[in-house]
Each structure stands twice: as structure tokens, then as C-alpha cells.
Amino acid sequence: MDHSDFVELVARDLTLSVSQMLVEMGSEDGQRFAKKALVKFATQALSGAPQVGGMNISTFTDGERHALARASALVLATLQADTSRPQ
């Protein structure tokens, strides 16, 4: 699997998780929590943490860790764009 496929797969999973947060917590609280969680996810991936969320990434390469962070950034950017759009 190449990095772009990996980023897409992780971004899809993160998007589902964020969507679930928004439904369970409500729009405002869900957005706030999701944004913090996405930043933490990316930060942990780049810092060399052995586990990110529920994933054991202790054997991931730097490229794979950057792909995780990139996926998180994509979802965060999408969430930010959706919340800043006039309703």
C-alpha cells in the first residue's frame, strides 16, 4: 500500500470517528473535542509515540507516521472548512 492510499484509508476512519463524535456529543461540543483529538493524534504520530488512539504504531516508519499526521490534518481541515461555512 502506498502512502496516498494509507492516508486516504486513515482519513476515512478518522472522518467516521469525527462524525460519530458530532452525533453523540452534538455539533458544538463534538467539533471542539474532535479538533483537539485530531491535533493530539497528529502530534503523537510525529513525536514517536508507540500508540496513537487505539493503534499500536511502534513499528511504523517515519513515512508512515507522517502519513498518519497528514490524514489527521486533512480531516481537521475538512472539519474546519465545514464549521466556518455559513449555514
C-alpha positions, 0 to 999 in steps of 0.5 A: 500500500502506498502512502496516498492510499494509507492516508486516504484509508486513515482519513476515512476512519478518522472522518467516521470517528469525527462524525460519530463524535458530532452525533453523540456529543452534538455539533458544538461540543463534538467539533471542539473535542474532535479538533483537539483529538485530531491535533493530539493524534497528529502530534503523537504520530510525529513525536514517536509515540508507540500508540496513537488512539487505539493503534499500536504504531511502534513499528511504523516508519517515519513515512508512515507516521507522517502519513498518519499526521497528514490524514489527521490534518486533512480531516481537521481541515475538512472539519474546519472548512465545514464549521466556518461555512455559513449555514 
